[in-house]
Each structure stands twice: as C-alpha cells, then as structure tokens.
Amino acid sequence: MASRMDLYRTKRNDDLGDPNYWDRKFKDIDARISVNEEQRDTLEEVIEEGRQVFREKANEVLLPLIKEVHEMADVGALLRTTSATEHDLSLGGKVFYIDEGHRLSFAAPAYVTIYRMESPQAAMLGEVVSYTKDTGELVVDVTKAEGTGYGGGWTVTVGNPSDTVDAIVGVFQARDDTKEYKNEAKLAQAGAVKAQELTEQARGETEAFAQSIHNDADRAEDAIDELETIKGSQSKIYLGAFAVDPLLDLNGDPLVKGAEYYNTVDKVKKIYDGNGWTVSYVPVGSEVTSVFGRMGNVTAQVGDYSSEKISRTVGAGGVDGATVEAALADLRSTADTDRSAKADKVRKVTGSGLATGGGDLSADRVIDVPEASDAEARQGTNGTKAMTARRTKAAIDALVPEADTTKHGKVILATPTQGSQGIAGVVVDAALMKASIDAAIDALVGGAPATLDQIHELADAIGDDPNFATTVANQIASKLDASNVTAWALQNLLGAGGASTVRSNLGVMSSTDINSALSDKSNTGHTHDDRYYTKSIADGRFLGKGATAANATKLGGHLASYFAAATSLGNYYNKTTSDSRYLGKAAKAADSDKVDGKHASELGASIALLEDQKPSGVHGQVGSTSWYVRHLNTEVSDPDGIVTLASNAFTVSKDCFAIISSPGRDISQYRLWNVTNNKPATGVTYSYSGGGYTFPNTFFARLTAGKKYRVEQKDNMVLSNVSASGAGVEVYTRVMLIG
C-alpha cells in the first residue's frame, strides 16, 4: 500500500486545535486499516473454503471405500442375506433381488436355502445359477419347495440338497398324516350318527304318511278344491319344458314363487323359489304306489310301521335292502367296514430321527424337533438336534474370527466352477485381501489428481506456511491499532506522556515541540497566488457577517446576492452549486441521476425473497426417505432483478448470501444443490423434533453468480397430509438472497 505521509504531515499555519483537521486524517487512517482487516478476513475465508473443499472431497472419495472394506470384513454377511422380492412357493427358476445394503458383502454359495423368518416351514432349496453384486440379482433354480403361498421377506442362506428341507418335509408330512387319520375317525363317527338320524327320520316320515292317509274325506274334498285352484293358475305355476331357465311365465308376467318347469338338457324338474331356479324331484322308481300291498285309500293297521315291513327300493341312495331294517343293517355293515379301515385311537404316531414326541390318537399329540444349543452348534457333534438359522449364525460368529491381517480364519467359500456340493475348500488369504484393499486405496488416491493439484496450488499460494493465518495476523498487528485513534488519543496528541507513542506512529509533533522548533526561526516574506487573499484584500472585497444592503458600495457596486449566486471560486463550490451536485443524507432512488447515473440501490445490498406458497389448508409436500426437491413457486420480492425462478430452481445473477428455511418433522436432513455443476453447494444439515411436531430448519449458503440452485431434503419417515392450517396463504420453504 502506497505511503500517504504527505497527507498526514502537519504544515505551517495548520489549525491543530480544529477537530475537523484531525478527523480527516484519522478517517483516512481508519479506512486503510479497515481494508487490511477485510483482506485478512477474506483470505481466512478462502483458506477455510479450501479446507472445506478438501474435507468434502476426502469424504466423497474415502468414506465409500471404508464402508466397502467394513462390508467385506463382515464374514456373517457373506453367508446370509435377505430379499424383499415376492414369489410363490414352487419349483423352477426364480430371480431374487438382494436388499441393497447386503449386495456387496453377500457371497453366493452353490446351493441356498430360502425361507421366511416368521414361517420357517415355508421354504425352498435350489442351485444358484448366477449372482450380480452391482444389481443384487440372484438367479436360483428351485429343486425343492415346502408350503404354499405367495409373498416376500425371504432369508437366503447356505443350503445342501439333502439338508434341512427334507427334515422339515418329513415332520410336516407326519403331522398331516396324523390329522388325516383323526379326520377319518371323526367322519366314521359322523357316519354312524347320520345313520341313526336317517332311521329316526324314516320313522317320522312313515308316521306322517300314515297320518295323512288317515285323514277324513273332508281333506280329500279340500284337495280337490285346491287342485281346481292350481288348474286355474297352471299357466303361472307349470311352464312346460325348456332348454334354459325361463325369465317370464307363459303369460309374459314376472315369475312367481313356486313356478316350475322341466329342463330338457339336465333332465330334471326345476322350481322357482323367488330368487332363482332350484332342482326338486323324486327319482323314477321311488314313487309310493302302495302300502304293504294295499292299493288306494289305505287304513292303518297294527304292525304296519315296523321296520321289517316298511319296504323300499333296493339300491336306492347306494344302500341295499328291500326294507328299512335291511337298509339299516347294510348301513351298519358299511360303517363297521369303514371303521376297521381307519386308524383306531390305540394307534400311535411317534417321531423319529430329529423329530420326537407323539402317542396314540386318543388326544392331540405334538411332534417336536429340538433345536441345538449354542454350545452344541459350536461343537458340531450332536446328531439328534436341528441346526436352525440362528444357531448356524451363532456358530459362525463364534468359530470364525473377524477379518484381521494378523489372523487366519476358517472362511471357506464356494466358486462357480466347483459343482453342486455346497461349500468348497477355497481359503481366503487375509494377506492377499489386505493387499487388494491397499491397491484399491492407492488407485483411488492416484485417481484424484485434480483435487491434489488444487491443494498443491493452494499451498504454493500461501507459501507452504502451515501457520499462514497467524503470520498475516502478526503483520496486521504491527500496523497502527485503530483503538489508539480514539477521542482520548485526540485529546492527548498535543500533550505529553502516553500520547508520545501515538504522535511517533503518526509522525507529528506536540505543540510544545512545534513552538520550540519555530522559536529560533525568523519571519520570511512570501506571496500568495490568485487562489488566496490577504486580510486587507479580503476586508476590502467581502462584506462581514453583519453587512447590510447599505454596504453594497463595498462590493464593487454589486449586491451581496450577486456573490452568493457565483458558481465557484477557483476550486471551491458555493452552497447552491453543492446542493445541485451532491446527494443529501435523505437521498432516495428518485435522485439516482445525481450519483453518476447509478441507482441508489447499487450503493447498498440487493435483497430478493423466494417462497413455496400454498392456499390455506393445502398440504405441504409428501416426505421421503430419499433426497427430494423442495417446492419454490413464488418470487415475493426482487427489486434489483438478482434472481430468476423456474421449476423449483433459481439462478442468481450476482454473488450473494442465502438464508434458507424449510419445514421438517422428527429427523430431517437438508442441503442446497448446485444444479449447474451437479454437486452439493453446502454440507448436509440435520434437525430433530421429538413428539412428532413439525418445525422449520434454517441454514445458510454462499452463492456464485450465474449458477442454478435448488433446495433438497431427506426425512427419516414418509409423511403426507400435513398443512400449516393457517387463515391465509401458507408458506413452507423460503429462500432470502442478499447480494
């Protein structure tokens, strides 16, 4: 910065007691110091921004690699994973998509067992055809399946063609057989009860038939009258023969309840019950033509109703016997035969192999398959207990150590070329794995030259000074401290003592020193140019403050107003000229033509406001567990035209500062996305609210001219139908720009 000592040097005849004299000098000094401080702050911001860029680039490059290393080190995840793909339980080729978080860590074996955790008896076993880690696509040829149904929520783990699925099938087959025997026994019991009910029903029907025959002649007359009535309405009741169900009677009227017709296709008579046609007929050969050989109007006699005398058609209903008694005997014989073929309650169902329990069929029995304990699973010698998925996982966790470059575990993986025998003997070399990971890291770091070059250039710019900020601060501290330029310092500049340091820094002298320096000087004459007046010339040329119009002769024949209207005196302006040339403190935008043609707003900050506005009661956006774009649909204010809003994104025309506010609920994340460069413009900020309340979150960003930006958000839950419920326009997302 150039020296300005000529401006600060005290000259002869300077009025050192005039505060304005010192104010001008101190104002200039303060301005120079402020510039240095602003440059220091700007430099610190640039350094911090460079550090932030480095941290973000390091996180972007290294964090995914670290995550992948952790996933590769998770041995348990190599052998077991999950899939939400929905399938039915059946044989054949099926495609499962492994859940996204397990795709890289899962190592597909030659054979897999696929089951549901909530219902392990529903399972499939098959050979792995292919597995793609990038997409998580697992193709399996299912060769065995147990259970039925359709759904997702599958667990995929190592399997064997002759392993757990056969045991599960056997256990549930035994259970089903037991249920079948029990049901057959119940059916036999129900058959006997049904036979007894049929006997009672036949007895009742016989008694009712005899009673009807025993009625007097009046009933016969009533029957004749009824037949006459039926004959009169025959066109509504008996419709004749049709191949399909008629929709109207013979008169074209709606069908009445009780109407009937003969179906020529089904060879049956049908009756209309008010809702539809039903079959109701007596098979040929089963009509009642006589009672015990007596024809016509039969009178009941003693012994008519004994079971051995009630005749029936042999073979009717699949039951032999010419009498009811013979039919009952045939039914009993059939029931006895059926019972002898069914399991008796003294029969027993007993588990074998891994299955235990059981007993006779006199009560419900339980077949149990005991689960191996953690200790038995690790020991691996017990052959009478089942290895479930959780015991298998526990045994693997206990027997296989975590990945470590100093240890060799028992991890044995299958390869696609090793056939269909499940786990194959290929041992993972820990040292080889470490070397592969180191090589990947080296390649990753070597693949980021642009980032390293940027950091190197930044280091060159600050002279490889690790304490650059401290160095700059020390240099600024060596300059004049603005705190010394205070009212106290002003009062003491002409004195002695503590003010001497200030005078020394400013290069000025005290009044004592000045008087001493001038005391040995002699007066010298000098002349002024036409810019100055001597006292005698000024007195003869200008009126004093108390002059009146009577003194006009002293003004060369001109009134005082003549001189007041003069536009200038050399390099000076009078009041009229100054008022027309400069803005006052209360100047507004309307006076812009007085500031070199610039709008008054250009002398200060520009402010614009963007909002997501919705009518009262209209819900805000539906939340998502993935990043989504917040709405911005209204340009509330932009008097200087510094922003353009379109499709929920905005473009700034000048560098500016943004204050961003967006609503959230429970736990939400926020960021500003640089659409132009397709990368984040800010880091991710978090907010939390307990109790399910909706709340606003505010964060800040520095924007670059010509870039397009948008506000993005991600929530820990999906929310919808949430509105501010205000009386007027509801505002959700808001962006204020200051530039």
C-alpha positions, 0 to 999 in steps of 0.5 A: 500500500502506497505511503500517504505521509504527505497527507498526514504531515502537519504544515505551517499555519495548520489549525491543530486545535480544529477537530475537523483537521484531525478527523480527516486524517484519522478517517483516512487512517481508519479506512486503510486499516479497515481494508487490511482487516477485510483482506485478512478476513477474506483470505481466512475465508478462502483458506477455510473454503479450501479446507472445506473443499478438501474435507468434502472431497476426502469424504466423497472419495474415502468414506465409500471405500471404508464402508466397502472394506467394513462390508467385506470384513463382515464374514456373517454377511457373506453367508446370509442375506435377505430379499424383499422380492415376492414369489410363490412357493414352487419349483423352477427358476426364480430371480431374487433381488438382494436388499441393497445394503447386503449386495456387496458383502453377500457371497453366493454359495452353490446351493441356498436355502430360502425361507421366511423368518416368521414361517420357517416351514415355508421354504425352498432349496435350489442351485444358484445359477448366477449372482450380480453384486452391482444389481443384487440379482440372484438367479436360483433354480428351485429343486425343492419347495415346502408350503404354499403361498405367495409373498416376500421377506425371504432369508437366503442362506447356505443350503445342501440338497439333502439338508434341512428341507427334507427334515422339515418335509418329513415332520410336516408330512407326519403331522398331516398324516396324523390329522388325516387319520383323526379326520377319518375317525371323526367322519366314521363317527359322523357316519354312524350318527347320520345313520341313526338320524336317517332311521329316526327320520324314516320313522317320522316320515312313515308316521306322517304318511300314515297320518295323512292317509288317515285323514277324513274325506273332508281333506280329500274334498279340500284337495280337490278344491285346491287342485281346481285352484292350481288348474286355474293358475297352471299357466303361472305355476307349470311352464312346460319344458325348456332348454334354459331357465325361463325369465317370464311365465307363459303369460309374459308376467314376472315369475312367481314363487313356486313356478316350475318347469322341466329342463330338457338338457339336465333332465330334471324338474326345476322350481322357482323359489323367488330368487332363482331356479332350484332342482326338486324331484323324486327319482323314477322308481321311488314313487309310493304306489302302495302300502304293504300291498294295499292299493288306494285309500289305505287304513292303518293297521297294527304292525304296519310301521315296523321296520321289517315291513316298511319296504323300499327300493333296493339300491336306492341312495347306494344302500341295499335292502328291500326294507328299512331294517335291511337298509339299516343293517347294510348301513351298519355293515358299511360303517363297521367296514369303514371303521376297521379301515381307519386308524383306531385311537390305540394307534400311535404316531411317534417321531423319529430321527430329529423329530420326537414326541407323539402317542396314540390318537386318543388326544392331540399329540405334538411332534417336536424337533429340538433345536441345538444349543449354542454350545452344541452348534459350536461343537458340531457333534450332536446328531439328534438336534436341528441346526436352525438359522440362528444357531448356524449364525451363532456358530459362525460368529463364534468359530470364525474370527473377524477379518484381521491381517494378523489372523487366519480364519476358517472362511471357506467359500464356494466358486462357480466352477466347483459343482453342486456340493455346497461349500468348497475348500477355497481359503481366503488369504487375509494377506492377499485381501489386505493387499487388494484393499491397499491397491484399491486405496492407492488407485483411488488416491492416484485417481484424484489428481485434480483435487491434489493439484488444487491443494498443491496450488493452494499451498504454493499460494500461501507459501507452504506456511502451515501457520499462514493465518497467524503470520498475516495476523502478526503483520496486521498487528504491527500496523497502527491499532485503530483503538489508539485513534480514539477521542482520548488519543485526540485529546492527548496528541498535543500533550505529553506522556502516553500520547508520545507513542501515538504522535511517533506512529503518526509522525507529528509533533506536540505543540510544545515541540512545534513552538520550540522548533519555530522559536529560533526561526525568523519571519520570511516574506512570501506571496500568495497566488490568485487562489488566496487573499490577504486580510486587507484584500479580503476586508476590502472585497467581502462584506462581514457577517453583519453587512447590510444592503447599505454596504453594497458600495463595498462590493464593487457596486454589486449586491451581496446576492450577486456573490452568493449566486457565483458558481465557484471560486477557483476550486471551491463550490458555493452552497447552491452549486453543492446542493445541485451536485451532491446527494443529501443524507435523505437521498432516495432512488428518485435522485439516482441521476445525481450519483453518476447515473447509478441507482441508489440501490447499487450503493447498498445490498440487493435483497430478493425473497423466494417462497413455496406458497400454498392456499390455506389448508393445502398440504405441504409436500409428501416426505421421503426417505430419499433426497427430494426437491423442495417446492419454490413457486413464488418470487415475493420480492426482487427489486434489483432483478438478482434472481430468476425462478423456474421449476423449483430452481433459481439462478442468481445473477450476482454473488450473494448470501442465502438464508434458507428455511424449510419445514421438517418433522422428527429427523430431517436432513437438508442441503442446497444443490448446485444444479449447474455443476451437479454437486452439493453447494453446502454440507448436509444439515440435520434437525430433530423434533421429538413428539412428532411436531413439525418445525422449520430448519434454517441454514445458510449458503454462499452463492456464485453468480450465474449458477442454478440452485435448488433446495433438497431434503431427506426425512427419516419417515414418509409423511403426507397430509400435513398443512400449516392450517393457517387463515391465509396463504401458507408458506413452507420453504423460503429462500432470502438472497442478499447480494 
